[in-house]
Amino acid sequence: MFFDTHTHLDDEKFENMRGELLAELPANGIAPIMAIAADRESCFSAVKLAEQHPFVLASVGQHPAAAQNMDEEQFAELAELAKHPRVKCIGEIGLDYHWPEDTDKEMQKYWFIRQMELADKLSLPVSIHSRDAMADTLEILRMFPRVTGVMHCYAGSYHTMNELVKMGYYIALGGVVTFKNARVSHEVAQYVPIDHLLIETDCPYLAPEPHRGHLNTPLYVPLVAEKIAALRHTDTEQIAKATRENGMRLFNITQKGEYEYE
Ligand SMILES: [Zn+2]
């Protein structure tokens, strides 16, 4: 069984296939999956998906790329939704400085900190998006020593990976690790402590090889595990098992029946 810890199944690219796709995941060994929110609308749709499917769990949060859309009213709504029993995480939150011309760094930091405070208050882990902003991200994470979480789609260095693991954070690798030229990602995959590794698809984005450039779905998460296993000279089954256990631990998921979680 594979735990896909980062999916955007509310994306309109899944419009005509969502039901069918979700129905086939457990039978293909993909369960549970985390439905990750990125804005107001997806907070509600992630929770709805988690209510409809026992193997889907939800996050709520505001992505930094649209931090300018956030306001007190939306924050209050998000904080309320975060108490839902199937919400296991605050995310994806963080900093994204990739497009400097339309980036308001102070605004991004402000809402990142507010959402970190919420995670701290509710004892929930966080799913962190950090793009071209690692130093500032680390500085804010260090302000919250009680909060732990995952660096989603980790693209940083081996050195920073060690820093994060020391701080109790998990490192999630996705489709990028399957790309031939992803040298740094390969190094991280080889050396990240096995008890701090997670796998994800970030679907519909970043499909792994041999599907690069096409629509990504949770069905491809085994390809990520397979590549990591090859890099670590072990078998896919071991990576699947370890990363699933890590995810259950981080997101505090208690397995009751086969696909029943609370
Ligand atoms: Zn994402």
Boltz pocket constraint, residues with backbone or C-beta under 6 A from the ligand:
constraints:
  - pocket:
      binder: B
      contacts: [[A, 6], [A, 8], [A, 36], [A, 92], [A, 202]]
      max_distance: 6.0
